[in-house]
Amino acid sequence: MKKSLLAVAALSTFAGAAHAQSSVTLYGIIDAGVNYTSNVRTSATTNGRQFNLTSGVMQGSRWGLRGTEDLGGGLKAIFVLENGFDVAGGGLGQGGRMFGRQAFVGLSSNQYGSVTLGRQYDSVVDFVGPFEAGSQWGGYVSAHPADLDNFNNAFRTNNAIKYTSNNYNGFKFGGLYSLGGVAGDNSRNQVWSLGAGYANGPVGFGVGYLNVRNPNIAFGGGNSSTSTAATSYFSSPVTAGFASAHTLQVIGAGGSYAFGPATLGLTYSNTKFKDLGDTTSGPNPYGYTGSATFNNAEINFKYQLTPALLAGAAYDYTRGPDINGSRAQYHQGSLGLDYFLSKRTDVYIIGVFQKAKGNDSTGQSAVASINGLTASSSDRQAYVRVGVRHKF
């Protein structure tokens, strides 16, 4: 009897030790709010104001599982499965994917960094995205028009192999490569990116590069070798005319400086749609050839008025390519207030105004197109959201 008790005690000890070496965490965010949008295009000739309730503007509503297992010698197995969902209607996000936000598994070393495989964020998102207002207090509506530089992570990368270094006194770097998966053409649909960043004390900065072959198909998430209708990346009039690009190239940089309760931030991106006219990538109804280049600059500011109240402001300027003798220009201003009721729950208000001019990618007079919203029927659009966010 004593031997049996001793055996049970020993097994319990080993089971406890094994359990202590691995962990799985359930986490999530629920974000919902009421919106007002002006000049919403309802048809080719009419427009109207819109009031609606939507999910996930400040941050995408989600739940996820994050796990680690200690393999010994400073090596760990890691995984993340993260689902995006719509609070307002209960549906799945990211085109109906079960784990559309992130889904990866890999190994992490205390000495060498981590290597992960699956659906992941590119290096521009990782190293430059955190410096734009949309990734801080402004939500996706404060992102750059059409999120054309992907700073706000509108599009994830499938089939990706990713390396992330350890933190070396504030400095990190990484890279990603996505296999296109098309037989006979290894370059088709491939995505690769590189980035680096530094954060220490009041100073932070990051740089990133993203290269996407056949972006209309690659951003659609498929390993298809044929063109289909334009994906959502090309649904905005800001970018709709460039779905036939053979390659999308983004070069981005951002930085911030904190002084007391205030933080000043800057970002810049150069986005180029290269080799237009590749109808195996996407439709080309306007007969474009060559390249189309956008330059974007943002300045943002946030101030911690009290431990519970944060205020933010941002101005963003986007300059597009010459279309029929005129370049599209988008001027956008954003304001936000975020009040924390607790560490996990806050209420917020976001306001965005955009003014457009010139000719957009469709060759028509540019209309305002706040990211994630139905385009305006005119050259201006205003948006206001009052929301609540809970983290668990």
C-alpha positions, 0 to 999 in steps of 0.5 A: 500500500505504501509503495502504491501511494509513493508511486502515485505521488511520484507520478503526480510530481512528474505530471506537475513538472511536465504541465509547468513546462508548457502552457496554452492561453486563451485571449481576445478582444471584443470591439463594437460601436455605432457609426455615422458616415456622410456622403455614402454612395448608394448608386451611381447618382445618389448618396446618403448619410449612414448610421450603423453598428459595426464590429472591430474598428479600434481593434479587430474583434478576435479570440485566440489560443497561444501556446508554448512548450519548453523543449529544453536547452532554451528551445520552445515550440510555439503556436498561435491560432487567432480567429476574427469575428463580427460582433454585430452579426456573429459571422467570421472575419477575414473572408470567412476563415476560421483562423483568418487573423493568424495561424502558425506553428514553429520553434523559438530559441533563446539564442537565435530567435524564432522560425514560424510557418503559417498565415502571418504578418509581413515585416512592414506590419511588424516594424513600421505599422505600430507607428501609424495612428491607425494601429494605435488609437485611430482604428482602421478608419484612420489608416492610409487610403485603401491601406495601400501600404498595408501598415494597418495589416489589412492583408495577411500572408498565407503559406509563409515562413518567417524569421524573427530575431531576439531583442538585442538591447532594443534592436530586432529584425526579421523577414518573411517568405511565402511560397506561391504554390503554383506548379511550374512557376515558383515566383507566381503569387510569392511574397517576401519582406524584410524589416528592422526596428529599434525601441529604447527609452523615448525613441523608436523607429522601424523600416520595412520592405514588402514585395508581392507578385500578382498581388490581386491573387496573392492578397486574395489568399489563393494558390490559384494560377489564374486571375479572378475579379479584383480582391478587396485590396483593389475594391477602393477607387484609390487602387481599383484600376491597378489590379493588373499589376504584376508586382506590388512593392512597398518601402516604409519607415516610421518613428516616434519620440516620447516626451513626458505624457506626449508622443510624436510619430511620423511615417512614410511609405512609397507604394508602387504597382509595377508592370501594369497590364498583366491580365493573368494577375487581374483585370485591366479595363483602363489599359494601363501599362508601366508603373503607378506610384503612391507616396504617403506621409503621416504625422501623428500625436498622442497625449496621456491627459490622465492615467485613464484618458488618452487623446490623439490627432493625426494628419495624413497626405497621399499623392498618387500617380499621374492619371490623364494629366492629374494626380490624385491627392488625399488629405485626411485628418483624424481625432480620437479620445480613449477613456479606460474604465479599467485595464480591460475595458475602455470607451472611445470616440474616433472622428475622420475627415478626408478630402480628395482631388485630382483623378483616381485609379479609375481615371475619374475625378477622385472621391473620398475613400476612408479606409474600410468604408464605402467610398463617398459620392463626392470629394469629401467624407466624414466619419464618427464612431463611438465604441466600447472595447473589452479585452480578455 
